[in-house]
Structures are given as C-alpha cells and as structure tokens.
Amino acid sequence: MPSPASAPPAPSNLRRVVTASLIGTTIEWYDFFLYGSAAALVFDKLFFPESDPLVGTLLAFVTYAVGFVARPVGALVFGHYGDRLGRKRLLVISLLMMGGATFAIGLLPTHAQLGSAAAVLLTVLRLVQGFALGGEWGGAVLLVSEHGDARRRGFWASWPQTGAPAGQLLATAVLAVLTAVLSEDAFVSWGWRVPFLLSGVLVLVGLWIRLSVDESPVFKAALAKAEARRAAESAGASAARAETMPLLAVLRHHWRDVLIAMGARMAENISYYVITAFVLVYGTKHLDMDRQTVLNAVLVASAVHFAAIPVWGALSDRWGRKPVYLLGAAGIGLWAFPFFWLIDTESFGAVLLAVTVGLVLHGAMYAPQAAFFSELFATRVRYSGASIGAQFSSVAAGAPAPLIATALLADFGGSTPVALYVIAAALLTLLAVGVAKETRMRDLERIGEPGEPGDSGRIPAPHGGSVSADGP
C-alpha cells in the first residue's frame, strides 16, 4: 500500500496549495525582478548620478548582486526553522519581509535628497529582499511537492516555478505601461516608484491566500515519527540533534546532493539573468535600441516562459528529471551565440525570438528543478538541503551574472565573451546533472532520514510490483 504521503491528495486541497504557492512566489519574484529592471533602467541616474553611464549601471548591478549574497543566509535561517517548525509559518514571514522591503524602496529618497546615504539604504533594503527570497523558494516548492503524489509531482511542483516568469511578466508589464504613458523625465522623477508601492497591495492578497493552506502532510508525518522515536529511545540525543540542527545533518549526509543542486543551478541561473536583465543593458546602452522595444520583447517572452514551464514539468514525470534538465542545459549552451546574433539585428521580431527561445530552454531546467531538488533530501532536512543547494549557487551564478556580462561588454565591446560565459555555465550544469541519479517516482516520506539506512526510494507501481527511485 502507498504511504499516506504518496497517496493522491484531494484535488481541491492540492489546487489550493498550488495556488497559494504560485501567488506567493509570483509576488516575491515580482519584487525581486522589479529591482533588477529598475537597476538596468533608472537606478544609475537616481543613486549613482556622478558616474559614467555604464559605470553607473555597473554600480546599480552591484546593489542588485547584494540581494543574491543575502539569499544563502536566508536559506540557512529559513531552512533551519522550516525543518523544525514547518513550511507554512516561514513562508508567511518571507512574504511579509519581501513586501515590506520593496514598499520601502518605493519611498526611498534618492541621491539628490540624501546624497550617498541613499545608496546605502537601497543596499540594506536589497539585503532584506535577498534574505526573504532565500527562504521563499525552498518552502514554496516543498509545500507543493509534499502535498502532491509522486506520479505527477514534476507537473504540480513546476507551478510555483512559474512564479518567476509571472513575477517577471508582472514587473515588466508595469514598467512597460509606465514608460509608455509617462515622459522620460516623469518616469525618472516619480514614475519608477509606482510599481514598488504596488507591492504593498499584492502582499496583502498573497498573505490572505497563503494563510488558508494546510501544513505539509509529509512534514507532519515526519515530525510525528521523530517524536515517537525520541519517546521510544532512552538515548535519543543523536536523533534530537539531527532534528534541531538540520544544517549539520545536510552537510553530513547530503553534501553530494547539495553539490549536485549547486551545479545544476549554474546554467539555469546565469542564463536567466543574462536573458532578462542584461539584455536591457545590451539593447539600450550598447545597441542604443528603444527601451520599450526590449521591454516588450521580454514581456511577451515571459508569457511564453510561463506557459512552457508546466509542460516541461509534465514531461519530467514522463521522461525523468535528468533528460529534461540535460536538454535544457545543452540547448541554452547552443543558443548562446544565436541569441546575441539575433539581438544585434535590432529588429523587434528577432529580439523577441532570441529571448523567447532562450526562456523556453531555460524552462526545461527550471521546471523539473523543484521536484528534482525535493527528491534529493530526507524530509527533516529537505527545506535546508533544497534551499542551501539552490541559494548558495546563486552567489556564484545569478548574483554576478549581469555584473560580469556588463563588465565583459565594457572591456571587449562585444557579445562574444558573454556568450562564452553562458556556454561555460552550461557545461558545468551538464556535468553536475549528468552524474546525479534519476529521482523521478521517489516517495518523499520514505527517503532515508539522517542517521538511518539510505533511501529505499520505492513506491508501488500502478499494476503491482514497484517502481525504483531511479525510474521504472
């Protein structure tokens, strides 16, 4: 018989959990990406006005990268308490932190009013954003993964992943509307604040929905099991330590899985920020294209990206996590040079094709990532393990990606070094995912707990027998 956690959940409950995770991640990514777009478009003028335009953009992207530096800290803190107290509580806290910081950016004085202190305050608020997002991703995907059944986990867990393109879509759409209806002077003067202040309304909606969902049944079952074990064992100190210090358990028992997750993120993270953030710099400052043209291309491509992610998630249930992920990594490496060749034409259609194909290939990595990372770790360390693997890699991948790409453009005056940078990241991801075991069909409740024998990883097959953790 399947375990309770692997049995199909009530459809209405699963849909509610998916909706809550999707809306919450959309709001958090909206906040995070809004900063990236503003850094590329106006923050150089508002907070670093005394610098050369490209240098000002570099300084703006430095504050952008600071948010990524805070994400591993958020992963450690939220992962620790999420594995001890549950997924739901920490997700509520992360949403409030992210929304509050974003709203505060909308009220922030600029260099003209406050001098250099304005940039310092901007950096502090960016740190809060990064800290909150570092805890958000792991909790959101785990809440869905631990509610859904194993046979469609890739599909259902991919929906919180659509929060990234949905947030990008929302942030880009708001900026596109404002830049279309406002003059350049009005947008730089006050219009840029509107999307940041809008975050306050979005957070209230997300909070109302997120409070309505139940805690993960897999987590509750693991917690009950741990409490029963402590009660039954006279020498239960080691079990208690494993539960109160999930980070140590992850490093002791799952360090290989953490390295696999970090490597898997390299191409996914770097390519995404080159395609969606650096493209604004490349198009507007290097090619002198109209800002609206590039924003519209990212806007339409983000909508396609949103639709593609659940498709790739469903395919990962059919083909396996590894084949889909490897396809995306290989594809993004092969697309690196054509991406820039198309943008160099300065044609809207070509730019749209470049960004859309790039994001669809990115989706092949991003969609199975939620289920893949969830299936690597035992329940009582899953929040810590998935968050650490995902967020520590962001320091080396997504954080410096726009900064490195902009510096390469400034030094070499062309796109070739940036394309080679993306290809190198793709090779690292191909290596990391290539050495990993297939995780499709693992029963999350039966993955070995720290200090216990390893992962049996077998769930009943539909017509008798069993299905292994490495696939049928």
Number of C-alpha atoms within 10 A of each C-alpha: 8 12 13 13 22 24 15 15 15 10 10 9 14 21 16 17 26 25 19 24 30 27 24 29 29 26 27 31 27 28 29 26 24 24 25 25 23 22 25 25 21 19 26 23 20 20 25 24 15 12 14 12 14 18 16 22 24 24 20 28 28 17 23 28 24 21 27 29 23 23 30 26 21 26 32 23 20 31 31 26 20 26 25 18 15 22 26 20 16 21 28 17 15 25 24 17 20 28 28 20 23 28 22 17 20 18 12 17 17 22 18 13 11 13 13 13 14 19 22 13 17 21 20 17 24 26 25 23 30 29 26 31 30 31 33 30 27 29 31 27 28 28 30 29 30 25 28 30 22 24 21 20 27 31 25 27 32 29 26 30 27 27 23 24 28 25 26 28 28 23 26 27 18 19 24 18 13 18 19 13 11 13 12 12 9 13 18 17 13 11 19 21 19 16 24 25 18 16 24 19 11 18 23 14 14 24 18 12 17 23 13 12 18 15 16 21 18 24 26 16 15 17 19 12 12 19 13 11 14 16 11 10 10 8 10 13 11 11 18 14 12 19 20 17 17 25 22 18 22 25 14 12 18 20 15 14 22 25 17 23 28 24 24 31 31 26 28 29 24 25 31 24 21 27 21 27 22 23 24 24 26 23 21 17 17 18 13 11 19 13 17 16 20 25 24 20 21 28 27 17 24 26 18 18 26 23 16 19 28 24 16 27 32 22 20 27 21 16 14 22 31 23 17 24 29 21 15 28 30 18 20 28 23 15 18 24 19 13 23 23 16 18 23 17 12 17 14 16 13 18 25 23 18 24 27 23 18 26 30 23 27 27 32 30 32 27 32 31 29 30 30 26 26 27 29 25 25 24 27 30 28 29 35 32 32 30 33 29 24 30 30 24 24 27 20 17 24 24 24 21 26 31 22 18 25 25 16 17 19 14 10 11 12 14 21 15 17 24 21 14 21 26 24 14 23 28 16 18 26 22 15 19 22 16 10 15 15 20 21 29 29 29 27 27 23 20 21 17 22 22 12 10 9 13 18 13 22 21 22 16 14 9 6 8 9 13 18 18 20 14 18 11
